[in-house]
């Protein structure tokens, strides 16, 4: 009888112990990402990376914070690649879902307005992929995981000057996209600083729904640039490059980090082969934890992760590290959000799979860029790394 009582007590103790673990409220993180619209592959890569990380941590019982483990709950909302949708779903994640922090949006076009909402509501937000300075400017609650356009633009200028022997450049960009227009303007300023006023011989813009760029490209070709700079999302780059070839342009293109999608080659094909763009990381030659991430992602999803997936992985880990630093989770949502924000702001350095980074006073990382070339297999071959001076 005593043996039965002891066994029953042990079983009850074990049950209570498991119930206590299961009773910990989940850590909720929101993701306002583009699952539809102009750049759905960006949303897919973001979600895939997030799900892979969440599954790994939850398989171990959850995120270790002090002496407790908390399950992760990731909530995904489709921002439809639209600024207004990004604002709406960000508010929904904050007010309805009561998330502790937000990872996203990705594109500057959505990150700039959504970041304003998060800052006003005092919720920590980190945009993994946005490179426009306005996303974080004067917003103490907003962070980023990517380098800035004022850094990326001179990288493109230096590379094209050296590689193409370029003295004249042309630019085509989307006028309503904060990322595209901002990078175009930064490039023009940087190129003319090196080559003189008027060396950017054409600056042609287009709208967000345009599919035919023949008018802009005809003017660009007539200006006889040494290359065309295309600071566009991969979906537009895959239209612009072939159309330029059809119009007889035989010169090189230089792209930006928004080219770095697994869909670029599928949409652009042979016309993009041999072209270059600046980006945040490359799978080629990866080692250590970067290679581990790539191998796991490829095995799980069937293709090599692009830069937005890797940046999302790093950005989530920055948030999780900030949560862990406190050693406990404050039950007061407002206080916990402030703790996370403060810990993120005080994070002097983070070693991620996209490289080691330090954060400046604007909560922007100081990190290296990578130049890659599109191969005939659709991969992105490493050319060189460029780090801040």
Long-range contacts (C-beta under 8 A, 24 or more apart in sequence): 21-61, 21-69, 24-62, 24-68, 24-69, 24-70, 24-71, 25-70, 26-70, 26-71, 26-72, 26-73, 27-62, 27-63, 27-70, 27-71, 27-72, 27-73, 27-100, 27-323, 27-329, 28-73, 28-74, 28-75, 28-97, 28-98, 28-99, 28-100, 29-72, 29-73, 29-74, 29-75, 29-99, 29-100, 29-101, 29-102, 29-103, 29-316, 29-319, 30-74, 30-75, 30-77, 30-90, 30-93, 30-94, 30-97, 30-99, 30-101, 30-102, 30-103, 30-104, 31-74, 31-75, 31-76, 31-77, 31-102, 31-103, 31-104, 32-77, 32-79, 32-86, 32-89, 32-90, 32-93, 32-102, 32-104, 32-105, 32-110, 32-114, 33-76, 33-77, 33-78, 33-79, 33-104, 33-105, 33-106, 34-78, 34-79, 34-80, 34-81, 34-105, 34-106, 34-107, 34-110, 35-76, 35-78, 35-80, 36-78, 36-80, 36-81, 37-79, 37-80, 37-81, 37-82, 38-81, 38-208, 38-233, 38-235, 39-81, 39-106, 39-107, 39-233, 39-234, 39-235, 39-258, 39-261, 40-81, 41-234, 41-261, 41-262, 41-263, 41-306, 42-106, 42-107, 42-129, 42-233, 42-261, 42-308, 43-78, 43-106, 45-261, 45-262, 45-305, 45-306, 45-308, 45-309, 45-312, 46-103, 46-104, 46-106, 46-128, 46-308, 46-309, 46-312, 47-76, 48-297, 48-300, 48-301, 48-305, 48-309, 49-297, 49-305, 49-309, 49-310, 49-312, 49-313, 49-316, 50-74, 50-76, 50-103, 50-312, 50-313, 50-316, 52-296, 52-297, 52-300, 52-313, 53-313, 53-316, 53-317, 57-320, 63-320, 63-323, 63-324, 64-324, 65-323, 65-324, 65-326, 65-327, 65-328, 65-329, 66-326, 66-327, 66-328, 68-328, 68-329, 70-329, 75-99, 79-104, 79-105, 79-110, 79-114, 81-107, 81-109, 81-110, 82-110, 83-109, 83-110, 83-112, 83-113, 83-114, 84-113, 85-110, 86-110, 86-111, 86-113, 86-114, 87-113, 87-114, 87-117, 90-114, 90-117, 90-118, 90-125, 91-117, 91-121, 94-118, 94-121, 94-123, 95-121, 98-333, 99-123, 100-124, 100-323, 100-333, 100-336, 100-337, 100-340, 101-125, 101-126, 101-319, 101-322, 101-323, 101-337, 101-340, 102-126, 103-128, 103-312, 103-315, 103-316, 103-319, 104-128, 104-312, 105-130, 106-130, 106-308, 106-312, 107-177, 107-179, 107-233, 107-258, 108-132, 108-134, 108-135, 108-177, 108-178, 108-179, 108-182, 109-176, 109-177, 109-178, 109-179, 109-180, 111-135, 111-144, 112-178, 115-139, 115-142, 118-142, 122-334, 122-337, 122-338, 122-341, 123-337, 124-319, 124-322, 124-337, 124-340, 124-341, 124-344, 126-315, 126-318, 126-319, 126-344, 127-315, 128-308, 128-311, 128-312, 128-314, 128-315, 129-257, 129-307, 129-308, 129-311, 129-312, 130-179, 131-179, 131-182, 131-183, 131-257, 132-178, 132-179, 132-182, 132-183, 133-182, 133-362, 133-364, 134-178, 134-182, 136-362, 136-363, 136-364, 137-362, 140-341, 140-345, 140-363, 141-341, 142-363, 143-318, 143-344, 143-345, 143-359, 143-363, 143-364, 144-363, 144-364, 144-365, 145-311, 145-312, 145-314, 145-315, 145-318, 145-352, 145-354, 145-357, 145-365, 146-257, 146-280, 146-311, 146-365, 147-280, 147-364, 147-365, 147-366, 147-367, 147-368, 147-369, 148-364, 149-179, 149-182, 149-183, 149-186, 150-186, 151-369, 151-388, 152-183, 152-186, 152-256, 152-257, 152-278, 152-369, 153-183, 153-186, 153-187, 153-189, 153-190, 154-190, 155-278, 155-369, 155-371, 155-386, 156-187, 156-190, 156-229, 156-254, 156-256, 156-278, 157-187, 157-190, 157-191, 157-194, 158-386, 159-254, 159-276, 159-278, 159-371, 159-384, 159-386, 160-226, 160-227, 160-229, 160-252, 160-254, 161-194, 161-195, 163-276, 164-226, 164-227, 164-252, 164-254, 165-226, 166-195, 166-225, 166-226, 166-227, 167-195, 167-199, 167-226, 168-195, 168-199, 168-200, 168-201, 168-223, 168-224, 168-225, 168-226, 169-195, 169-199, 169-200, 169-201, 169-225, 169-226, 169-227, 169-228, 169-229, 170-200, 170-201, 170-202, 170-203, 170-204, 170-220, 170-223, 170-225, 170-227, 170-228, 170-229, 171-200, 171-202, 171-203, 171-204, 171-228, 171-229, 171-230, 171-231, 172-204, 172-205, 172-206, 172-213, 172-216, 172-217, 172-220, 172-228, 172-229, 172-230, 172-232, 172-240, 173-203, 173-204, 173-205, 173-206, 173-230, 173-231, 173-232, 174-205, 174-206, 174-207, 174-208, 174-232, 174-233, 174-236, 175-205, 175-206, 175-207, 176-207, 176-208, 177-208, 177-233, 179-231, 179-233, 179-258, 180-231, 180-232, 180-233, 180-258, 181-205, 183-231, 183-256, 184-229, 184-231, 187-229, 187-231, 201-225, 206-236, 211-239, 212-243, 213-239, 213-240, 213-243, 213-244, 214-243, 214-247, 217-243, 217-244, 217-247, 217-249, 218-247, 220-244, 220-249, 221-247, 221-248, 221-249, 225-251, 226-251, 227-251, 227-252, 227-253, 227-254, 228-252, 228-253, 228-254, 229-253, 229-254, 229-255, 230-254, 230-255, 230-256, 230-259, 231-255, 231-256, 231-258, 232-256, 232-258, 232-259, 233-258, 234-258, 234-259, 234-260, 234-261, 234-263, 234-264, 234-267, 235-263, 235-267, 237-264, 237-268, 237-272, 238-263, 238-264, 238-267, 238-268, 238-272, 239-267, 241-268, 241-271, 241-272, 241-275, 242-268, 242-269, 242-271, 245-271, 252-276, 254-278, 257-307, 257-369, 260-306, 260-307, 260-308, 260-372, 260-380, 261-306, 261-308, 262-303, 262-304, 262-305, 262-306, 264-374, 264-378, 265-374, 265-378, 266-378, 270-376, 272-374, 273-374, 273-375, 273-376, 274-373, 274-374, 275-373, 275-374, 276-371, 276-372, 276-373, 276-374, 276-383, 277-371, 277-372, 277-374, 278-369, 278-370, 278-371, 278-386, 279-307, 279-369, 279-370, 279-371, 279-372, 279-380, 280-307, 280-310, 280-311, 280-354, 280-355, 280-367, 280-369, 280-370, 281-307, 281-310, 281-311, 281-353, 281-354, 281-355, 281-370, 282-370, 282-372, 282-380, 282-381, 282-382, 283-379, 283-380, 284-372, 284-379, 284-380, 284-381, 284-382, 285-382, 289-353, 290-353, 290-354, 293-353, 304-379, 307-354, 310-353, 310-354, 311-354, 313-352, 313-353, 314-350, 314-352, 314-353, 314-354, 317-350, 317-352, 318-344, 318-347, 318-350, 318-352, 319-344, 321-347, 321-350, 322-347
